[in-house]
Amino acid sequence: MAETDFPRGSWGWVIRRTQWSALGLSEEDFAKPKIAVVNTSSSMSICYGQLDEISKHVQHGIRAAGGFPFEIHTVAPSEALFACEGQGDALATARSAIVQDIELMVRGSGLQGMVLLSSCDSTTPAHLRAAVRLDIPSIVVPCGYQTGIGGQSTTNLYDAYEGFGAYLSGKSKFEEIDVLARNAVGSPGVCPGMATASTMHVICESLGITLPGASPISGGSAKLKRYAKSAGARAVELVHENVTARQIITKESFLNSIMVAVAVGGSTSAVTFLEEVAVDIGLDLNTRHEMERCDGKIPMLLQDIIPNGSLQIEEFEAAGGTQGIMKQLSDRLETNVLTVGGGTLRNQLDAAALPNEAVIRTLENPVDNLPGIVIMNGDVAPGGAFLRPFTSNNRKGLKGRAKCLEGLDNAIDALRSNQIKSGDILVMHGLSNEFASLLYGAGLHDVAVISDSSIIGMGRGPILISEVRPRFDEGGPISMIKSGDIIDIDIENRQIRHLT
């Protein structure tokens, strides 16, 4: 129930007068739409380092549009910090905690709308879940990507993780990785490139739950601050228009977002996160099946943005960003869906500038006819598995002997002691998201990784197959593989076979 629904002189009216008058709300303020500003800030992680400032810009926009902002703080999990503490499995719990925080505070206080400040991997899907569960007017603000020292991503987290792989394998000295680690990040924001967080930002825009032009945006930039202020103002308008999250996030917009994720070669774990949102809405949607339907229909359109190539994410932003990708895909998308920007996606794309086709290619002239994400099957993965073909130096496949590794510590020990050789197929349970980057840094490009875990999307070089289903702990065929067995990865035919 919204604050303005309480009749003057009612018990609810008295309670809110007592609480909010003490906070300094004026008589005029009581009549304004009350908007939650969901701030997942933290001083422990650079991913969240700017959110307190961004929140102020959002609040300014809300006030300027005639609303009243209430800031709400939630859990702010860092994927990287959780992984290095061996707590990666706790991230699903963290996402649920964020959803519960938002539901309790917004529903319990009867606020009428939300602006959700999204940053690192887990916050964005949690924000989407909270928006559809509460089903009130909502806008997601993707809070930008990191740049390198001096504002250029010439040195970034990819270099640091890959540099550690070089150090572990004896290809570099401690002093080199120390310099990389201290200079990898030059601004607040999420990992640069098409890793999970940036992919989730793109997915949010393709769902229509952000203002147009939301992704990607450089963290800490004046552009992001202007965007945040506009999002705050638009949230007030959405309350007046009574446009709720479930009017925006529909099955049709979900299908749009899957096609966009495939066209940009996004992180596979980001697409898996969509399943959690679909469950909350009650959609009958199998994201793996829908991705298979994209094979042969949606080719790779985004040119060489890391880890799919060597271009920096700034070049994606400059070329037109998510709006540019959707404009190129417009004939394949459902464009009658609503967006929080107002009107339909068709209206939005008609107004969008033409993208730079050197970076954002057309359907007639794609980067490659392969999609940016493919679903692998076969007797190792009868329930399917994800592969991003453009992150690999090898798009044909690999036949080799399995080397079974359990957990990050075991894998790092194997890398440090040179037990991993060219042609090996690493079969892993409990894979750390960053281990693929260590392999690349160690020069092990001609290996493959098969895992039932997710991969956040920073790895490149080796063939990376993730989220094999059924999982190890479900007794899936992957659990039957032993070190020394022959595995055949056939990318052309989308098959992973256990030969011995």
C-alpha positions, 0 to 999 in steps of 0.5 A: 500500500502506498503512503498516499493511500492512507486516509487522513486521520487513519492509523497508517496515516498517524504512524507515517506522520510520526516517523517521517515528520521526525525525519524532516518531511514537510506537508508537501513531501507527504503528498509526493510519490515515495521512491526507493533508491536501492543502493548496493554500496560497499567500501570493500570492493571497487565495483561498488565504490561510486554508488553512494555518489550515484545515489545522490544524483538519482535522489536529486532527479527524484526531487526535481521531478516532484518525488521524495527519495528514500535510500535503502542499503542492501548486501553488496557481494563482490564476486572476486572477493568471494572467490578468493575466500572460497565462498563462490557457492555463497553467491546464490545465497547473497542474491536471495538476501538482496531480494529479501532486503529489498522486498522487506524494506520497500513492501514493508514501507509501502513505497511506490517506485524503485531505482536500483543501482546495479553493479557487480555480477549478483546485484543486477539479477537480484534487482531484477528479481525484486522488481518483478516480485514487488511489481511496482514502477522500477528502473535499473541503473547500471553503474558503469565499467572500470577503466584503467589508469589514466582513463584507458583500459590499457591495463585492466583486471584481465591483465592482472588475472592472466599475469598471475597465471604467468607468474604461477607457471614461472613465465614472469616474476613476482614484481611483475604481477605486483605491479599489474595488481596495483595498477589494474583498476583506474576507476570504480565500476565492474570488470571491463569487457563482456564479463558477467556484470557488463552482460547483465547490464546489456541484458537489463537494457534489452529487457527495457528496464533501463533508460535507453543508452544505459550500457555500457557507460564508463564508471565515474563518468559525467555521462553516468551521473547525468543518466542517474539523475534522469533515471530518478526523474523518470521513476517518478513519472512511471509512478504517475503512469502506473507502469510496473515492472511486469508490464516491462519484463515479459516473455517477449522482452526475455526472448529479446534479451536472449537474442541480444546476449547471443549477438554480443557473445555475453557471459553465459552465467548472466543468461542463467541468472535470467532463469531465476527471474523467469521463475519469479514471474512464473514464465514457462521459459527454458533459456537453454532451449531458447539459445539453441533456437538462436543457433543459425538465426542470431550470429555474432555481431559485436566485433572483438570486445574482450574476452571475445577479442582485443578491443576495449569495452569503451569501443562498444560504448562509442559505437552505439552500445546496446541500442546499436546492437538492438537496432541491428537486430530489430527485424528479429526482435519483438519491438512492440514491448514497452520500455521504461523510457516510454513507448515501445522498443520500436519507438526507441530504436527508431530514435536511436543513432545508427551504430558504427558498423566497424564494431557493431556489425549487421545481420548481413555482414556479421563477425561470423555466422557462429552465434556468440554463445552456443549450447553443447550437447552429447553424452557428457552434457545431455542437459546441455552446456554453454560455450562462448566460441569467440573467447577461444583460439580454437573454434573447431574443437579438441580431442584429448585426455581428461585431467580431473581437478577438484576445486581451485586449490587443486587446479592452482597446484597443478598449474604451478607444478606444470602438470597441465599440458597442451592438449589436456581437457580439464574436467572440473568441479567447483571451478573458480571463475578466474581459473580460465584466465590463469590458464591463458596467462600461463600460455595454455591456450590449446587446452579445454575446460569442462565444468559444471560450474559457471564461468563469469566470462573473463576467461579466454584462450582455452575452450571453455565449456561451463554449466554442464548438466546434469551436474557432478552432485546430480550424478551426471555423466560428467562425474563418470569421467576419469583422468586419462579418458578420451574426450572429444569436443566437436564444436561444429556439431555441438557435441561433447563425447566421452570416448573411453 
